[in-house]
Amino acid sequence: MNDPHRAQESAVYTHGHHESVLRSHRWRTAANSAAYLVPELRPGMRLLDVGCGPGTITADLAELVSPGGRVTAVDAAADVLEQAAAHVAERGIAGAVDFAVADVHALDFPDGSFDVVHAHQVLQHVGDPVRALREMRRVCRPGGIVAVRDADYAPMTWYPASPALDAWQDLYRKVARANGGEPDAGRRLRAWAREAGFTDVTCSATAWCYATPEETAWWSALWADRTTASVYADIAVRGGHATADGLAAVAGAWHAWGGHPDAWFSVLNGELLCRA
């Protein structure tokens, strides 16, 4: 059964779509965020990209199923879909991608509509990940692939040590769970997939690593901005999890850590390829 805090079917997207969030999302590509899926893709496939965000992974997937393939990209936020459509147009592949607002708990597509259904960093934010996986399975043709990848916040690790970043990690997980999500989703993906009815599941894990001065400066700056200026910051304060001054101190710690010559940060991601 799901954890008790998963009973609700909707959840607040903890990050929101502040520029600092999209700065991170635009960095994502099929190569650095969906490599486990890429070998399964073929020209001519029909692919559903759930929670497409600003569309950088979407565009890569569209190119990988070309010629003859088509991608339908959906997200719960209409404004970010406009950005995704603009990115796809800039890549010159607008004719290969459709966009629609959608709720992963109730996808508005017939059974068996797609060869592949893909969701990157989605299940950690939804109210009922098992129901979401069942819907993804329903719209995938028999024998097709449902591919999901999610981070796991508890094993995120960094150097040098920083008590303020320890506090950030604890705070983020509390806020995400208060919003109805599960920040330690990566380790739970297989269990959720089994509960959703999948029996043919291939599990893997890969990590993002930020270790050059440029990478740690970028990573720390975007998290500093998220901590004080995003929806996450508003929710943390309104929910009584933090104060504005406390968040400012965490943001300062992010900047200090990111400027250290030995700075290193790793994010573990769980991955599943599920046969429908």
C-alpha positions as CSV (number, residue, x, y, z in Angstrom):
1,M,0.0,0.0,0.0
2,N,1.0,3.6,-0.4
3,D,2.4,5.6,2.5
4,P,-0.3,7.5,4.4
5,H,0.7,10.9,3.1
6,R,0.1,9.6,-0.4
7,A,-3.6,9.2,-0.1
8,Q,-4.4,12.5,-1.9
9,E,-4.4,12.3,-5.7
10,S,-3.0,15.8,-6.2
11,A,0.0,17.5,-4.8
12,V,1.6,21.0,-5.0
13,Y,4.6,21.1,-7.3
14,T,7.2,22.0,-4.7
15,H,9.6,23.8,-7.0
16,G,7.1,25.8,-9.1
17,H,8.4,27.3,-12.3
18,H,10.6,30.2,-11.1
19,E,13.5,31.0,-13.4
20,S,15.9,29.3,-11.0
21,V,13.9,26.0,-11.4
22,L,13.7,26.3,-15.2
23,R,17.5,27.1,-15.3
24,S,18.0,23.6,-13.9
25,H,15.4,21.9,-16.2
26,R,16.8,23.5,-19.4
27,W,20.2,21.8,-18.6
28,R,18.6,18.4,-18.9
29,T,19.0,16.4,-22.1
30,A,18.2,12.8,-23.2
31,A,21.9,12.1,-22.8
32,N,22.2,13.3,-19.2
33,S,18.7,12.4,-18.0
34,A,17.3,9.6,-20.1
35,A,20.3,7.5,-21.2
36,Y,18.6,4.4,-19.8
37,L,15.8,4.8,-22.3
38,V,17.7,5.9,-25.4
39,P,18.7,2.4,-26.6
40,E,15.0,1.4,-26.6
41,L,13.9,4.2,-29.0
42,R,13.4,3.6,-32.7
43,P,12.3,5.8,-35.7
44,G,8.5,5.8,-36.1
45,M,7.6,5.4,-32.4
46,R,4.8,7.3,-30.8
47,L,6.0,8.7,-27.5
48,L,4.3,10.4,-24.6
49,D,6.5,12.7,-22.5
50,V,4.8,13.4,-19.2
51,G,5.8,16.5,-17.2
52,C,7.8,17.8,-20.1
53,G,8.8,21.1,-18.5
54,P,10.6,23.5,-20.8
55,G,11.1,20.8,-23.5
56,T,14.8,20.1,-23.7
57,I,14.4,16.3,-23.1
58,T,11.3,16.3,-25.3
59,A,13.1,17.8,-28.3
60,D,15.9,15.1,-28.0
61,L,13.3,12.3,-27.7
62,A,11.5,13.7,-30.8
63,E,14.8,13.6,-32.8
64,L,15.4,10.0,-31.6
65,V,12.1,8.7,-32.9
66,S,12.5,10.5,-36.2
67,P,11.8,10.0,-39.0
68,G,8.2,9.0,-38.8
69,G,7.8,9.2,-35.1
70,R,5.8,11.6,-33.0
71,V,6.0,12.9,-29.5
72,T,3.1,14.2,-27.4
73,A,4.4,16.4,-24.6
74,V,2.1,17.1,-21.6
75,D,2.5,19.1,-18.4
76,A,0.2,20.4,-15.7
77,A,1.3,24.0,-16.3
78,A,0.2,25.7,-19.5
79,D,2.8,28.5,-19.2
80,V,5.8,26.0,-19.2
81,L,4.2,24.3,-22.3
82,E,4.6,27.6,-24.2
83,Q,8.3,27.6,-23.4
84,A,8.6,24.0,-24.5
85,A,6.8,24.7,-27.8
86,A,9.2,27.6,-28.4
87,H,12.2,25.4,-27.7
88,V,11.0,22.7,-30.0
89,A,10.4,25.3,-32.7
90,E,13.9,26.7,-32.3
91,R,15.2,23.1,-32.8
92,G,13.3,23.0,-36.1
93,I,11.1,20.0,-35.1
94,A,7.8,21.6,-34.3
95,G,6.0,19.4,-36.7
96,A,7.0,16.3,-34.8
97,V,5.7,17.3,-31.3
98,D,2.2,18.0,-30.0
99,F,1.5,19.7,-26.6
100,A,-1.3,19.5,-24.2
101,V,-2.1,20.3,-20.5
102,A,-2.7,17.1,-18.7
103,D,-3.0,15.4,-15.3
104,V,-1.0,12.2,-15.1
105,H,-3.6,10.7,-12.7
106,A,-6.2,10.9,-15.5
107,L,-4.6,11.1,-19.0
108,D,-7.0,12.1,-21.8
109,F,-5.8,9.5,-24.3
110,P,-7.2,6.1,-25.4
111,D,-5.8,2.8,-24.2
112,G,-2.6,1.8,-26.0
113,S,-2.0,5.1,-27.7
114,F,1.8,5.1,-27.4
115,D,4.8,2.9,-27.9
116,V,6.7,4.6,-25.1
117,V,5.5,6.7,-22.1
118,H,8.3,8.7,-20.4
119,A,8.3,10.7,-17.1
120,H,11.4,12.4,-15.7
121,Q,11.3,13.7,-12.1
122,V,7.5,13.5,-12.1
123,L,6.5,10.8,-9.6
124,Q,8.2,12.5,-6.6
125,H,5.7,15.4,-7.0
126,V,2.4,13.7,-7.6
127,G,-0.2,12.8,-5.0
128,D,-0.6,9.1,-6.1
129,P,2.4,7.7,-8.0
130,V,0.8,4.3,-8.2
131,R,-2.3,5.7,-9.9
132,A,-0.1,7.7,-12.2
133,L,1.9,4.6,-13.2
134,R,-1.4,2.8,-13.9
135,E,-2.5,5.6,-16.2
136,M,0.9,5.6,-18.0
137,R,0.5,1.8,-18.4
138,R,-3.0,2.1,-19.7
139,V,-2.1,4.5,-22.5
140,C,1.0,2.4,-23.5
141,R,0.4,-0.3,-26.0
142,P,0.9,-3.9,-24.9
143,G,4.6,-4.7,-25.1
144,G,5.5,-1.0,-25.0
145,I,7.7,0.8,-22.5
146,V,6.9,3.0,-19.5
147,A,10.1,4.7,-18.5
148,V,10.4,6.7,-15.3
149,R,13.4,8.4,-13.5
150,D,13.3,10.2,-10.2
151,A,15.9,11.6,-7.8
152,D,16.2,10.5,-4.2
153,Y,17.0,13.4,-1.8
154,A,18.2,11.6,1.3
155,P,21.3,10.2,-0.4
156,M,22.3,13.5,-2.0
157,T,25.8,14.1,-0.9
158,W,28.4,16.9,-1.0
159,Y,31.8,18.1,0.1
160,P,32.9,20.1,2.0
161,A,30.5,19.4,4.8
162,S,28.0,22.2,5.6
163,P,25.6,22.1,8.6
164,A,23.4,24.7,6.7
165,L,23.1,22.4,3.7
166,D,22.2,19.5,6.1
167,A,19.4,21.7,7.3
168,W,18.4,22.5,3.7
169,Q,18.2,18.8,2.9
170,D,16.0,18.1,6.0
171,L,13.8,21.2,5.3
172,Y,13.3,20.3,1.6
173,R,12.1,16.8,2.4
174,K,9.7,18.1,5.1
175,V,8.2,20.7,2.7
176,A,7.9,18.2,-0.2
177,R,6.1,15.7,2.0
178,A,3.8,18.4,3.4
179,N,2.9,19.2,-0.2
180,G,1.8,15.6,-0.8
181,G,5.0,14.5,-2.6
182,E,7.7,12.0,-1.8
183,P,11.3,13.4,-2.2
184,D,12.9,10.0,-1.7
185,A,11.1,8.7,-4.8
186,G,14.1,7.0,-6.5
187,R,14.2,4.1,-4.1
188,R,10.4,3.6,-4.3
189,L,10.0,3.4,-8.0
190,R,10.2,-0.4,-8.3
191,A,7.7,-0.9,-5.4
192,W,5.3,1.6,-7.0
193,A,5.6,-0.1,-10.4
194,R,4.8,-3.5,-8.9
195,E,1.8,-2.1,-7.1
196,A,0.7,-0.6,-10.4
197,G,0.7,-4.0,-11.9
198,F,3.9,-4.1,-13.8
199,T,5.7,-7.5,-13.7
200,D,8.5,-6.9,-16.2
201,V,10.6,-4.2,-14.7
202,T,14.3,-3.3,-15.3
203,C,15.8,-1.2,-12.5
204,S,18.9,1.0,-12.7
205,A,20.4,4.0,-11.0
206,T,22.7,6.8,-12.3
207,A,23.9,10.0,-10.7
208,W,24.4,13.6,-11.7
209,C,27.7,15.0,-10.5
210,Y,28.6,18.6,-10.2
211,A,32.3,19.0,-9.6
212,T,34.0,21.6,-11.8
213,P,34.1,25.2,-10.6
214,E,31.6,26.2,-13.3
215,E,29.2,23.3,-12.3
216,T,29.2,24.0,-8.6
217,A,28.8,27.7,-9.1
218,W,25.8,27.0,-11.3
219,W,24.2,24.4,-9.1
220,S,24.7,26.4,-5.9
221,A,23.4,29.6,-7.4
222,L,20.2,28.1,-8.7
223,W,19.5,26.4,-5.3
224,A,20.3,29.7,-3.5
225,D,17.7,31.4,-5.7
226,R,15.1,28.6,-5.3
227,T,15.6,28.8,-1.5
228,T,14.6,32.5,-1.3
229,A,12.6,33.3,-4.5
230,S,10.6,30.3,-5.7
231,V,7.3,28.7,-4.8
232,Y,9.3,26.4,-2.5
233,A,10.3,29.4,-0.4
234,D,6.8,30.7,-0.2
235,I,5.4,27.3,0.9
236,A,8.2,26.7,3.4
237,V,7.4,30.0,5.1
238,R,3.6,29.8,4.9
239,G,3.7,26.2,6.2
240,G,5.7,27.2,9.2
241,H,8.7,25.1,8.2
242,A,11.1,28.0,8.0
243,T,11.5,31.8,8.3
244,A,12.5,34.2,5.6
245,D,15.7,35.0,7.6
246,G,16.4,31.3,7.9
247,L,16.0,30.7,4.2
248,A,18.4,33.7,3.5
249,A,21.0,32.0,5.7
250,V,20.6,28.8,3.8
251,A,21.0,30.6,0.5
252,G,24.2,32.2,1.8
253,A,25.5,28.8,2.7
254,W,24.8,27.6,-0.9
255,H,26.8,30.4,-2.3
256,A,29.7,29.8,0.1
257,W,29.7,26.1,-0.6
258,G,29.6,26.7,-4.4
259,G,32.6,28.9,-4.3
260,H,34.8,26.4,-2.4
261,P,37.6,25.0,-4.6
262,D,36.9,21.5,-3.4
263,A,33.1,21.7,-3.9
264,W,31.5,18.4,-5.1
265,F,27.8,17.4,-5.2
266,S,26.1,14.2,-6.4
267,V,22.4,13.4,-7.0
268,L,21.3,9.8,-7.1
269,N,18.5,8.9,-9.6
270,G,16.4,5.7,-9.7
271,E,15.3,4.5,-13.1
272,L,12.8,2.0,-14.4
273,L,12.0,0.5,-17.8
274,C,8.6,-1.2,-17.4
275,R,7.1,-3.4,-20.1
276,A,3.4,-2.8,-20.4
